[in-house]
Amino acid sequence: MIHDSDAQSLTKAIAHVVEAVEETLAAVLPTADGEGPEATLFKAMRYATLGGGKRLRPFLVVATAALFDVPEEVSLRVGAAVELIHSYSLVHDDLPCMDDDQVRRGKPSCHVKFGVPTAVLAGDAMVPLAFEILCDPKTHPDAAIRGELVARLAHAAGSGGMVGGQMIDLAAEKLDFNIGEVTRLERLKTGALIEFCCEAGGILGRADTKELRALGAFAHDLGLAFQIADDLLDVEGEAQRVGKAVGKDAARGKATFVTILGPAKARGQARLLADQAAQHLEPFGPGARLLREVAHYVVARTQ
């Protein structure tokens, strides 16, 4: 369990969620046993989802849910659903028709390992599985809560969120975006799913309007800080450490926080956003210490 205490470090808390959500995902993903044609699809789904990733999004679900004493076995299921959506988006983003990336999470991308058609189908299959998990009474006994989670994740992942942001991202390679347009791009592409993760814990815990508003404000600033750090890694990071190709944005002439602000100002802006994110958690008192630390962790990360 994630419990906030002086003895509980953020590193240990994240490592715990990484292990726990891995076990949850391994249990809900279809097994690759058998010789039928579907076996290859199942292997691709497990390959793309298990054994890699920072699992920041599931951590945010579990940590925010802990503020409301939600059982971890419940929040882990929601975290697993989010991770399926996130992993599917990476599989599709890596395709030759999109970003054409050969490496993801330090290993060959799904389409490199299994071929493009199988990778497309693996991503396609991970989306309904995520919503199947949310609809299951094991996730929450209250159908209204399950319905709200489904509706909010669908919006965060769809044309009004992550997918819409990805479409803007494709256009960013051809258009001269200003800082406001880049902010909107990242608010949709990255921030919408992070916002869902932070609010999901409150939804599970029946948070009031004020509490949900505070979690949403925290997520807004956290998502932008995360993306600026990602942009800095693309410029300054090492591919082997980051686990994917770097220098892609510059090669494509795409506007980012770093290309517009420069590395120094971008880093300063990320730190400011992290501070603001932490301040939004004041209503939750000392119990939100780990979440405050996460805000600064995403800025300082090197992968």
Secondary structure, 3 states (H helix, E strand, C coil): CCCCCCCCCHHHHHHHHHHHHHHHHHHHCCCCCCCCCHHHHHHHHHHHHCCCCCCHHHHHHHHHHHCCCCCHHHHHHHHHHHHHHHHHHHHHHCCCCCCCCCEECCEECHHHHHCHHHHHHHHHHHHHHHHHHHHCCCCCCCHHHHHHHHHHHHHHHCCCCHHHHHHHHHHHCCCCCCHHHHHHHHHHHHHHHHHHHHHHHHHHCCCCHHHHHHHHHHHHHHHHHHHHHHHHHHHHCCHHHHCCCCCHHHHHCCCCHHHHHCHHHHHHHHHHHHHHHHHCCHHHHHHHHHHHHHHHHHHHCCC
